[in-house]
């Protein structure tokens, strides 16, 4: 995400790094390039003007002009101001003091309301909530069916009264049903249009008046750039939304929406959709997003994904096996499954500090190769997984046939596993490397 913006901002900042001391002329020239980078990324021109003025004012102060490392000061100022534009701190979903918490999903047709209603419900189900999805879109063909399919995949019930009952009544009945049946969150999937019209807004205002929702979340397609800001502004003026979900941030978006919506509407971005899968949704952290845009990674989000995917008991067992040098292909297979639970590998790589914007543009992570390696291990007997030294030529041919791969791929996996074991042997013997503290194993992730 934000690949083009990241590259252009970093090129502009790179020019500051080539100078030991900065003059006012250097800063003004750099600010012009930053301004162009933001405008090309489809950031709202008013936002660009305020951003450049704020950065310039701070950059022309003594903290930069008299600094021994002015380029680092500029990076910090740009990061601070990007964070300010996007809202400074994370804005969480408001939970009603008396259940159910009612979340009204609004937006134009095609922005991803139905899918993201499901994603949000799934996110809160993992946190111990009892969510209910509600089909209030009676106009779009198969909208109700789509929500039911999403609900079935997530194991979340869907409240529907068909397409002959008014959406206002459906919304009211669903909240009453949730209260009776003990559901503590209700997600209303409302209708959209290809454009904003009075009929749509009248219906949405009527639903709002009927159920008095805890949150009104606008789903905005980040791919539409500057239009996303116009849509957000219109919905906010008519409905007084409480927050925004930006979708399709995994696509070829220029980033303008993320940098403009909060500033123009005054309403926070609460979540971002990062892919097609039903777990591809993240809370929006302005400071972390600023860090990603500047190519400095997002370690906190990476750690949170790892903690959510990794079983602490299994992690302790793995550490013990590494210490005792009893790590097997069965353990290796288990690591595959936990890694897959963390999500898209390219997105995870993009969160790592030091991975420059655009560096992964042509370097696709071959998830099919990982799947083939998984198939190879699953085609082995338990004895072979525990003791791969017994795998001779005939066993390799059998494993290759069983996994639909080649003997060369089986050999490659076995060599890779041996290399990992050697590396782990070093980790388990800190006295030889001198890198790890006594009595504690610290992985350099």
C-alpha positions in Angstrom: 0.0 0.0 0.0 1.1 3.6 -0.7 4.0 2.3 -2.8 4.2 5.3 -5.2 3.7 7.9 -2.4 6.3 6.2 -0.3 8.9 6.1 -3.1 8.4 9.8 -4.0 8.5 11.0 -0.3 11.6 9.0 0.3 13.3 10.4 -2.8 12.4 14.0 -1.6 13.8 13.2 1.9 16.9 11.5 0.4 18.0 14.9 -0.9 18.1 16.2 2.6 20.4 13.3 3.7 23.0 14.3 1.1 23.7 17.6 2.9 25.5 18.0 6.1 23.8 21.3 6.9 20.6 22.6 5.6 19.8 26.1 4.4 16.4 27.7 4.0 16.7 27.3 0.3 17.4 23.5 0.7 14.2 23.1 2.8 12.0 25.1 0.4 13.2 23.0 -2.5 12.6 19.8 -0.6 9.1 21.0 0.4 8.2 21.6 -3.2 9.1 17.9 -4.0 7.1 16.7 -1.0 4.1 18.9 -2.1 4.2 17.3 -5.6 4.5 13.8 -4.2 1.3 14.4 -2.1 -0.6 16.0 -5.0 0.3 13.1 -7.3 -0.9 10.7 -4.6 -4.3 12.3 -4.9 -4.2 14.0 -1.5 -6.7 16.8 -1.1 -5.1 20.1 -2.1 -6.2 21.9 1.1 -4.6 19.0 3.2 -1.4 19.3 1.1 -1.2 23.0 1.7 -1.7 22.7 5.5 0.7 19.8 5.7 3.5 21.6 3.8 3.0 24.8 5.8 3.2 22.8 9.1 6.3 20.9 8.0 8.0 24.0 6.6 7.4 26.0 9.8 9.0 23.3 11.9 11.8 22.6 9.5 12.9 26.2 9.3 13.2 26.3 13.1 16.5 26.1 14.9 16.0 22.4 15.8 16.7 21.5 12.1 18.9 24.3 10.9 21.3 24.0 13.8 21.1 20.2 14.1 24.1 18.0 13.4 21.7 15.5 11.7 19.1 17.6 10.0 17.8 14.9 7.7 16.7 12.8 10.7 14.9 15.8 12.1 13.1 16.3 8.8 12.0 12.6 8.8 10.7 13.0 12.3 8.8 16.2 11.5 7.2 14.6 8.3 6.3 11.5 10.3 4.7 13.6 13.1 2.7 15.7 10.6 1.5 12.7 8.7 0.3 11.2 12.0 -1.5 14.5 12.8 -3.3 14.6 9.5 -4.6 11.0 9.9 -5.8 11.5 13.5 -2.8 11.3 15.9 -4.2 8.3 17.9 -6.2 5.2 17.2 -9.9 5.6 17.4 -11.7 2.5 18.7 -15.2 1.4 18.0 -17.6 2.6 20.7 -19.2 -0.2 22.7 -22.6 0.7 24.1 -22.9 0.6 27.9 -26.1 -1.4 27.5 -26.1 -4.1 24.8 -26.5 -4.4 21.9 -23.9 -2.1 20.3 -25.5 -1.2 17.0 -23.2 -0.5 14.0 -24.8 0.9 10.9 -22.7 0.3 7.8 -23.2 2.9 5.0 -21.5 3.8 1.7 -21.8 3.6 -2.0 -22.5 0.4 -3.9 -19.3 -1.5 -4.6 -17.3 -0.1 -1.7 -17.4 -3.4 0.2 -20.1 -2.7 2.9 -21.4 -6.3 3.0 -18.0 -7.9 3.2 -16.7 -5.5 5.8 -19.8 -5.9 7.9 -18.8 -9.5 8.0 -15.1 -8.8 8.6 -16.0 -6.5 11.6 -18.4 -9.0 13.1 -15.7 -11.7 12.7 -13.1 -9.5 14.4 -15.3 -8.9 17.4 -16.4 -12.5 17.6 -12.8 -13.4 18.1 -12.8 -11.0 21.0 -15.6 -12.9 22.7 -18.6 -10.9 21.4 -21.9 -12.3 20.1 -22.4 -10.5 16.8 -25.5 -10.5 14.6 -25.5 -9.5 10.9 -28.6 -7.8 9.5 -29.6 -7.8 5.9 -31.1 -4.3 5.3 -30.2 -4.1 1.6 -33.4 -5.3 -0.1 -32.6 -3.7 -3.5 -29.4 -5.1 -4.8 -29.8 -8.5 -6.4 -28.4 -11.3 -4.2 -27.3 -8.8 -1.5 -29.1 -10.9 1.2 -27.6 -14.1 -0.2 -24.1 -12.6 -0.2 -24.5 -11.6 3.5 -25.7 -15.1 4.4 -22.7 -16.7 2.6 -20.4 -14.3 4.6 -22.2 -15.2 7.8 -22.0 -18.9 7.2 -18.2 -18.7 6.5 -17.7 -16.9 9.8 -20.2 -18.8 11.8 -22.3 -15.7 12.5 -26.1 -15.7 12.2 -27.8 -13.4 9.8 -31.1 -11.7 10.5 -33.3 -11.3 7.4 -36.9 -10.6 6.6 -36.6 -11.0 2.9 -36.8 -8.2 0.3 -40.5 -7.2 0.7 -40.2 -5.6 4.1 -38.9 -2.0 4.5 -35.2 -1.7 5.6 -36.4 0.6 8.5 -38.6 -2.1 9.9 -35.9 -4.8 9.4 -33.4 -2.7 11.3 -35.8 -2.0 14.2 -36.9 -5.7 14.4 -33.3 -6.9 14.3 -32.2 -4.8 17.3 -35.2 -6.0 19.3 -34.4 -9.6 18.3 -30.8 -9.1 19.4 -31.8 -7.8 22.7 -34.2 -10.8 23.3 -31.7 -13.4 22.2 -28.6 -12.0 23.9 -26.6 -10.8 20.9 -24.3 -7.9 22.1 -23.4 -6.5 18.7 -25.6 -5.8 15.7 -24.1 -4.9 12.2 -26.7 -3.4 9.8 -25.7 -3.9 6.2 -27.6 -1.1 4.5 -28.2 -0.4 0.8 -25.9 1.7 -1.4 -26.2 3.4 -4.7 -23.7 4.1 -7.5 -24.1 7.7 -6.5 -25.5 9.7 -3.6 -29.2 10.5 -4.0 -32.0 11.9 -1.9 -33.9 8.6 -1.8 -31.0 6.7 -0.4 -30.2 9.3 2.2 -33.9 9.6 3.3 -33.9 5.8 4.0 -30.6 5.9 5.9 -31.7 8.8 8.0 -35.0 6.9 8.8 -32.9 3.8 9.9 -30.7 6.1 12.0 -33.8 7.6 13.7 -35.4 4.1 14.2 -32.4 2.4 15.9 -30.2 5.3 17.2 -27.0 3.4 16.2 -23.9 3.5 18.5 -21.7 3.9 15.4 -22.4 4.9 11.8 -19.4 3.7 9.8 -18.8 4.8 6.2 -17.2 2.3 4.0 -15.0 4.0 1.4 -13.1 2.5 -1.5 -9.5 3.9 -1.2 -9.0 3.1 -4.9 -11.2 6.0 -6.0 -8.7 8.5 -4.7 -9.9 12.1 -4.4 -13.5 11.0 -4.9 -13.3 9.0 -1.7 -12.9 12.4 0.2 -15.9 13.9 -1.6 -18.0 10.8 -0.8 -17.0 10.9 2.9 -17.7 14.6 3.1 -21.2 14.2 1.6 -22.2 11.2 3.8 -20.8 13.1 6.9 -22.8 16.2 6.1 -26.0 14.2 5.7 -25.7 11.5 8.4 -23.1 12.8 10.8 -21.0 9.6 10.6 -18.9 8.5 13.5 -16.0 6.9 11.6 -14.7 5.5 8.3 -13.5 2.1 7.0 -11.1 2.4 4.1 -11.2 -0.6 1.9 -8.9 -2.0 -0.8 -5.7 -0.6 0.7 -4.0 -3.7 -0.7 -4.7 -2.5 -4.2 -2.8 0.0 -6.4 -4.0 2.9 -4.4 -2.2 6.2 -4.4 -2.9 6.8 -0.7 -4.7 10.1 -1.0 -7.8 9.0 0.7 -6.1 7.8 3.9 -4.3 11.2 4.2 -7.3 13.3 3.4 -10.5 11.7 4.8 -9.8 12.4 8.5 -8.6 15.9 7.9 -11.5 16.9 5.7 -14.4 15.3 7.6 -13.1 15.6 11.1 -14.2 11.9 11.6 -11.6 9.2 12.3 -10.6 6.3 10.1 -11.3 3.4 12.5 -10.5 0.3 10.3 -8.7 -0.5 7.0 -9.5 -3.4 4.7 -6.2 -5.0 3.5 -7.3 -7.9 1.3 -10.2 -10.1 0.1 -10.1 -12.7 2.9 -12.6 -12.3 5.7 -9.9 -11.7 8.3 -8.1 -9.0 6.2 -9.1 -6.1 8.4 -7.0 -4.0 10.8 -7.7 -1.3 13.3 -6.3 2.0 11.9 -3.2 3.4 13.8 -2.2 6.8 12.3 1.3 6.7 13.7 1.9 3.1 12.4 0.5 4.1 9.0 2.9 7.1 8.9 5.7 4.8 9.6 4.7 2.5 6.8 4.4 5.4 4.3 7.9 6.5 5.2 9.3 3.0 4.8 10.1 2.5 8.4 8.0 -0.6 8.9 5.2 -1.3 11.4 6.7 -3.6 14.0 3.8 -3.2 16.5 1.2 -4.5 13.9 3.6 -7.3 13.0 3.9 -8.4 16.6 0.1 -8.2 17.2 -0.4 -10.5 14.1 2.2 -12.9 15.4 0.7 -13.0 18.9 -2.8 -13.6 17.5 -1.5 -16.4 15.2 1.0 -18.1 17.5 0.0 -20.5 20.3 2.1 -19.5 23.4 2.2 -23.1 24.6 3.5 -24.3 21.2 6.0 -21.5 21.2 7.4 -22.6 24.6 7.6 -26.2 23.3 9.4 -25.0 20.2 12.0 -23.1 22.3 12.6 -26.2 24.4 13.1 -28.3 21.2 15.5 -25.8 19.8 17.5 -25.8 23.1 17.6 -29.6 23.1 18.2 -29.8 19.4 15.2 -32.1 18.8 13.5 -29.9 16.2 11.9 -32.2 13.5 10.1 -31.8 10.2 6.8 -32.3 12.1 7.7 -29.1 14.1 8.7 -27.4 10.8 5.2 -28.2 9.4 3.5 -26.8 12.4 5.4 -23.5 11.9 4.0 -23.4 8.3 0.4 -23.5 9.6 1.1 -20.8 12.2 2.8 -18.5 9.7 -0.2 -18.9 7.3 -2.5 -17.8 10.1 -0.7 -14.4 10.2 -2.0 -13.5 6.8 -0.6 -12.4 3.5 3.2 -12.8 3.5 3.9 -9.9 1.2 2.0 -7.6 3.5 3.9 -9.0 6.5 7.2 -8.3 4.8 6.0 -4.7 4.1 5.7 -4.2 7.9 9.3 -5.0 8.5 11.7 -2.1 9.1 14.3 -1.7 6.5 12.2 -3.1 3.7 12.1 -0.1 1.3 8.9 1.0 -0.4 8.7 -0.7 -3.8 11.4 -3.2 -2.9 8.8 -6.1 -3.0 7.2 -4.7 -6.2 8.8 -7.4 -8.5 9.7 -9.9 -5.7 6.6 -11.9 -5.3 6.6 -14.3 -2.3 5.9 -17.7 -3.7 3.1 -19.0 -1.4 2.6 -21.9 -3.9 6.1 -23.0 -3.1 5.3 -23.0 0.6 2.2 -25.1 -0.1 4.3 -27.6 -2.1 6.8 -27.9 0.8 3.8 -28.5 3.1 2.5 -31.2 0.8 6.0 -32.8 0.7 6.1 -33.1 4.5 2.6 -34.4 4.7 3.5 -37.1 2.3 6.2 -38.4 4.7 5.5 -41.0 7.3 5.8 -39.9 11.0 9.1 -41.8 11.3 10.5 -39.9 8.3 9.4 -36.5 9.7 11.1 -37.3 13.0 14.3 -38.7 11.4 14.7 -37.4 7.8 18.2 -39.1 7.7 16.4 -42.4 6.8 14.9 -40.8 3.6 16.9 -42.5 0.7 16.3 -42.4 -3.0 13.3 -44.8 -3.1 11.6 -42.9 -0.3 12.2 -39.6 -2.0 10.5 -40.9 -5.2 7.5 -42.1 -3.2 7.2 -38.7 -1.3 7.5 -36.8 -4.6 4.7 -38.9 -6.2 2.5 -38.5 -3.1 2.9 -34.7 -3.0 2.7 -34.1 -6.7 6.2 -32.6 -6.7 9.7 -33.7 -7.9 12.6 -35.4 -6.3 14.6 -32.2 -6.8 12.0 -30.3 -4.7 12.2 -33.0 -1.9 16.0 -32.7 -1.9 15.7 -28.9 -1.7 13.4 -29.0 1.3 15.7 -31.5 3.1 18.7 -29.3 2.5 16.8 -26.2 3.7 15.7 -28.1 6.8 19.3 -29.0 7.6 20.4 -25.4 7.2 17.7 -24.3 9.6 18.8 -27.0 12.1 22.4 -25.7 12.0 21.2 -22.2 12.5 19.1 -23.3 15.5 22.0 -25.1 16.9 23.8 -21.8 17.1 20.8 -20.2 18.8 20.8 -23.0 21.4 24.5 -22.4 22.2 24.8 -18.7 23.1 28.3 -19.1 24.6 29.7 -19.7 21.1 28.1 -16.7 19.4 28.1 -14.3 22.3 24.9 -12.7 20.9 22.3 -14.1 23.3 22.0 -13.6 27.0 22.7 -16.5 29.4 19.6 -18.6 30.2 17.4 -16.7 27.7 16.8 -17.4 24.1 16.2 -14.2 22.1 15.2 -14.7 18.4 16.5 -11.8 16.3 13.2 -11.3 14.5 
